[in-house]
């Protein structure tokens, strides 16, 4: 059975849903660990210590703090509850049941009410309904907790049923009544309610509850500041972008079109063009603190976009070709980066929704730093700089790239058709962030 861990090996410095799954398993095994951050998705020192403590209890495991296949498999096998258990792990289970519209008391005790709640969850997800929380039940629960979009081809079935019930409940709480009620099926009423909610909140209206829609529906989640406030915060840190004139953009285009590598890769007419200077003073570790980005759309291939980067003295640094294979969340996006000599130096292929989720994660990190700064003696710059030092340059660069792309989209500059048109920040933000990170930080 394929389990909810997203990576074969997890170690200190990793982050994401796979780490959250690991942390939940550790807490289920020992409710006294991870008391500071619980399942925050950051594989920090506390998580490493918890992994070592777990490994130390099993003589056949290597005590190295790395959660490899053997450690993950053992964590899955040892957690099996039949009632009477108590502690932080039980409380997390109860909170998850409530999240998926199964109302149980949250007291950290696996009593009759929790047993019945687990049985209901099992029934919703077509697994043996015995009220016991074993490997299959926990894995199904973890997979449901890790889902970040429903709708489209995800209209029901195991794990998605629980998530759809959650979304339907949140839509009703937001004032979008549905005569079908909470049934776990993503039918026409649910899709229309999602569309209405998206329109009310200035989101891309596609009827799919993607990462940003699900975040806004969850009133307990970290909510992001509007893009204009994000811009003010970044500008206060000497981060941000400045749009350049059309004449300047065309000068850079001439340089790019005279590059043999670009000519070999792209041989067609440009439709839309924009150029921006990206300022990144707080995240730069060299004298190169500004990068000029040229963003291009093409007449005959609206699914393709190119981002070329230049130094401050107009030297072509590299260019990235972004290709979106359709307009669905599940369609693939490729990003191929070429150096000034035309050599392909990196290639990335991911689902569009995964890029949107990465974009949301980056902006959430910034929002948390901003909130921390407003509630402590730290300034925003100090808080974000500390995060960048601890988590890597891609955090700051990704935030900057996302903001740049969203600003261009909001201003109606270089807006593409298809998925790029509705999720420009998610796709271009990741690309710009990666480029800035590589070129400025090195």
N, C-alpha and C positions, 0 to 999 in steps of 0.2 A: 504493500500500500504506500502511495506517495504521501509523505507527511508534509506538515505546514512549514517546516524549515525551508527557506528559500536558497540557502547556500550549503554546500557540503561541509565547509569548514568556516567557523566563525571565530574571530579573535579580537583582541583589544584594538580599538580604532574603527571597527566596523559599525555600521548603523543601519537602521531600517526595520522592516517588519520581521525579518528572520531573527534579528536580535530580540525584538519584543517577544516573539514566540519562545525563544530560549529563556528569557527572563521570567516569563510566566511559568514555564516548567520548573525552573529553579525555585520559585516561590511556592509552587505546589508541593515540591519535595521538602522544603524547609521554610516555613513562614517567617523565620527570623532574619533572612538575608534580604539584601536590596531594600533596606528600609528608607534610604534617602530618595531614590528615584523610581523604584519599582520597575515597571515595564516602559521606560522612556525611550527604548530603541537605541540607546547609546552603549556600546560595549566599552565601558570605562573600567577603572581600577576596581571598583566595587563589584562589577559583574565578573571580572577576571578572578577576583578572590572567591566569589561564590562558586564559580566553575571549579576552581581548585579544591574548595571544601567538599563539593560533591564528588569529585574524582577521588579524593582521599578516603572516601567511605567505601570505595569499591576497588579491591586489590588488583583487578585485571585492567584497570584504567591507568593511563599515564597521567601523573599530576603535573600538567603544564599550563593550565588555564586556557587552553585552546579547545573549543567545542567542535571536535571533529565527528565523523560518522559514529564511532563507538560511543562517545559521550552522549551524543544526541539520541542514539537508539536506547541507551540505558535510561536516560531521563524519561523517554516516552514510556518505557516498560514498567518503571517503578511507581508511576502515579496511577493508582486505581482506587477509587473511593466507593464505599458501599453504604455510607451513612455513619454519622457519629463523629466525623472528622471536624476539626476546628482550626481556625487561624487565618492568616492573611490570604492564603490560596483559596480558601472557601469563600472569603469575602469577595475576591476577584471574580470567582465563578458566579456568585450571586449578582454582582454588578453587571456581568456580561449577559446573564439571563434577562435582567431588567432592560438592558439595552436592546435586546431582541424581543421586546414587548411581552415578556413572561414575568409577571409581577410576583416577586418573592421578597421577603424581608432580608435586609442586609445586616446580619449580625455575626457573620463569621462562623456559624454553626451549621453543619450539614444535617439538618433535622428533616422531619416529614415534609415541610413545605418546600425545602430545597430539593428533596427527592422527587416530589411531584413536578417541580419546575424543570428538573433535568429530564424527566419522562416526557414532558410536553415538548421540550426542545428536540428530543430524539424523535418524537412523532413528526414534528415539522420537517425534519431532515431525513426521514425514511431510514433510520437506523433502529436497532433493537431497543424498544422502549421498556427498559427495566429500572430506570431511575438511578442506575449506578454510573458514575463518571469514570470510565476506563479509557484506554488508549484511543479507541475509535471516536468516542464522544468528545474527548479533549481535542483530538485532531480536527474534528469537524468544527468545533467551537473556535479553535485558533484560525482555521481557514476562513471562517465567517468574519472574524474580527479583522482579518487582513484584507478583506475585499475593499476596493476603493472605487468601484463603479458597478452599477447595475442598469439594466435597460439594454436596448439593442438586441443582441443575441442572448443576453442574460435575463431571461424573463421568469425564471423559476427553477425548481429542482434543488438538489442537495446543496447546502450552504447558502445559495442565493435566496432561497425561500426566507430564511431568517433575516437576511439583510434587506430584502424587499419589504418585509413586515416592518422593520425599523424605519425605512424611508417613508412608507405609507403613514406610519404613526406620526413622524415628524412633519409630514406635509399637512396632516389634519391639524396638528398643534399650531401650524403656521397659518391656518385658516382656509385650507384647501380641502373641502369636504368631498368625499367620494362615496357614492351610494353602495358600492361593493364593499366598502370598509377595509379593514386590514385582513387581507386574505393570502398574502404572500405571492400573488401572481402579478407580474408587471404587465397589466393589460392597458387598454386604450385610456381608461380613466386615470390610471397612475401616470401614464406618459403625458397626458394633457395637464395634469396637476403639476408635474415637473416643469413642463414648458411654461406654464403660468408663473410658477415660482421663479424660474430663470429670468423671465421677462421683467418681473417686479424688481429683481436684484441686479439688473444690468449684466447678466451673464449671457454667454452664447446660448441661443435657444435651439436645442436639438432634441429635447425630450429624454436624454440619457442622464441619469444621475451620476455624473463623473466626480472626480476629486473635489473640484471647487464647489459644485452643487451640494455634495454630501457634507462638506465642511460647513457651509452656511446653514444647512438644515440642522446641524448639531449645535444646539445653543450652548453646550458645555465646552465645545472645542475652542481653541485659540482662533480668534477672528482677525483677519488681516486689515490693516489700514488701507484706505483708498489710495489709488495710485498717486494723486496729487500730494497727499501727506507723505507717502513714501519718498517722493521726489524732494520734498522739503527736508526730510531727515537726511537723505543722502547728500544733498547740496550743503547742508550744514557740516558734513564731514568731508567736504571737498571731493565727493564722489558724485557722479552723474554724467549727463551727456549734453552736448550742444550740437544742434543741427546746423549743417553747413549749407552754403548756397548751392543752387543748381549748377552754377558755373564751376564751382569747386568740385562738385560730384562728377561732372563730366571730365574734368582734368584727371581725376583718379581713374575714371573709366578708360580713358585713353591709355594710361599706364598699364592697366590690367589687360586690355585687349591686345596689347603688344607683347604680352607674355606668352611664350610658346606653350607652356603647360596649360594655361587657361584656354588658349585657342584649340588645343587638342581635345580638351574635355567639353567645352561649351562652344558651339558654332551656330549661333542664332541671334536674332535681334532682341535687344533689351526693350522692355515695355515700360517698367517703372524703375526709378532709381532714387536713392537717398544716401546721404553721407552724414556721419556724425563723428564728433570727437568724444571719446569716452575717457572721463577723468577717473583715476583710481588711486589717489594719493595715499589713503590709509592702508591699502593692501600691497603697495609696491615695495619691493626690497632692492630696487635698482634705480638708476637715474631716469629710466624710461617709465614715466607715470601716465602718459597719455597714449592712446591707440586710436587711429582713425579707422572707422569701419564703413565700408561701402556695401550697401544692400541692394540686390538686383532681382527683379522679376523679368520673365521672358514672355514674349507675345504668343508663341506657339505651344509653350509648355507651362501652364500656370501652376502645375504641381511642383515645379523646380524653382528653388531660390538659391542665390549665391551670396555669401558674405565674404568679402575680401578685406584684409586688414593691412594697414600701412603704418610705418613709423611716422614720427612727427616731421621727418624730412622727405616724406613721400616714397620711401623704399617699400616695395611690396614685400610683406612678410609671409603671408599665406592666404589661401582662399578655401572656403568650405562650400561644398555643393550639398544642398538639402533637397531630398526627393521624398515626397509623400505619395504613397501608393493608394490613394483613395481618400474618402472623406468620412470614414468611420473611426471611432475610437480604437478599434482593434486593428486598423490598417497599419502597416509598417512604415517607419520613417528611417531613411538612411542619411547619415552625415559623413561625407568623405572629405578629409582635409588634405590639401596639397601644399607643399612648400613652394618657394619662389622658383625652384627649378622644375616644378611640375611633378615631383615625386609624391606618391600617396603615402602620407606619414601616419594616418590613422583612419579607421573606418568604424562607425557605430551603426548598429541596426536595432531599433527598439519600436515597440508599439507606441502610437501617438499618445495614448492614455498614460503610458508609463512616463513619458516626457512631461506630461501635464502634472503627474504626481510628483516628479522630482522638482519641478518648478514650485509647486505648492510647499514642498518640504523646505526648500531654501528660503522662501519668503516667511515661513513660519519661524525658522531660526532667527531671522532678522526681527520679526515681531516680538519674539520672546526676549531678545536682547534689548529692544526698545522699551518693552514693558519693565524689564529689570532696571533699566536706566532711570525710568520715571519713578521707581519705588525705592531707590537707593542713592548712595553718593556717587555712583558711577555715571559718567556721561554716556550718551549713545555710542560715541566713537570708542570709548574705553571698553564698553561691553561687547561691541561687535569685534573689535580688534582682539580681545581676549578669546572670543569664540574662534576667530580665524586662526590664531596661534594654536589652539587646541585641536581644531578639526580640519585644518587644511585650507589652502588658498581658494579652492573651488567654491567654498561657501560665500566669501565676499565677492568673488568674480561672478558667480552665478546669480547672486542677488542683483548685482549691477547690470548684468546682461538681461535679466528678466525685466528689470525696470526700463531699460532702454527700449526693448522690444515692445513692451506695453505702451510706452509713451508714443512710439512711432505709430502703433495701431490706433491709439486713441485720437491722434492727430490726423488720421486718415492717410498716413504716408506709407507707401509700399504695402498696401493691404492686398493679400492674395485671395484667390478663390479657394473653395474646398476647405479642408481642415486647417490649412495654414491661415485662412482668413478668420477663423473663429478661435484659433488657439496660437496666435502668433507668438505670444510671450513664452508659451511652453516650449515651442520648438526652437525659435531663434534665441531665446534667452539662454538655453543650455549651450547652444553653439557659441554665442558671444562669450558666455562665462568661461567655457573651456579655453577659448582662444586667449582671452585676457589672462587667465591663470597661467597658461603655458608661456606666453610672451613676456609678461611683466614679472612674474615670480620666477620663471625659469624652471 
